[in-house]
Amino acid sequence: MRIIDVHQHFGLWPFSMGWNLEKVIKHLRKVGVEMAIGSSPEALCYDFRIGNEEVRRIVERHEELLGYVVLNPNYPELSLKELEKYRKNPRFIGVKIHPDYHRQPLDSENYIMIYEQIERVGWPVLSHTNPGDPPRVRNIVERFKNLIFIMGHAGTGGLSGYYKGFREAAKLAGEKTNIYLEISTMPQTRIIENFVAVAGSEKVIFGSDFPLDCPSFMYPMVTEANITNEDKEKILHLNAERLFKLLWSRMR
């Protein structure tokens, strides 16, 4: 089955991981990931403008990689300039935000300003989400009804409330048409089965958080789950193709 990984990172983390870009691409090809969408650790942890530029250079050199532009709510005006700068670059197809690293709740006033412009551009937004975030995500998508919101880690990004987080996220995705569940760090096939039963396979999307986690770990969480092959195809690549308007001809 084809694989599109919508949650990766291109570049070096501030802590030692041992995964430079060459090793990342080699591993993606070994696992069978045909397309990966990623953001910059530099952008998430330090200067988002430098990090976004780093990703631009990477994705323009590697056809199997596409980029997220990272926006930082602590600098809303600069973030909107970054969005405007990269939205016309065909190698960028979405926005990545991380409320934990940037120390603002998902529904802060500055994030609201940013969502308005992301909705205007029409890009999906991938956000790190914790167990306490589903109520905030509900408020966001009820206000921005055309904003495609992908819940990174499906509401389980924190260390506490793990099972409560994914259950609330699944219920929310089943209720709201513009919420999707990204599955990185899901350690059990039964969680994937729960997502499909509660939200529907069309609302579940493959991601690994590589190199913090690994697509070779997440892939069998999907393929070994007790769901149909049609469900698996949707999760592994069809949903990403639809949300990000991807064509396989573009990936060659």
Secondary structure by P-SEA (a helix, b strand, c coil): cbbbbcbbbcccccccccccaaaaaaaaaaacccbbbbbbcccccccaaaaaaaaaaaaaacccbbbbbbbbcccaaaaaaaaaaccccccccbbbbbccccccccccaaaaaaaaaaaaabbbbbbbcccccaaaaaaaaaacccccccccccccccccaaaaaaaaaaaaaaccccbbbbbcccccaaaaaaaaaccccccbbbbccccccccccaaaaaaaccccaaaaaaaacaaaaaaacccccccc
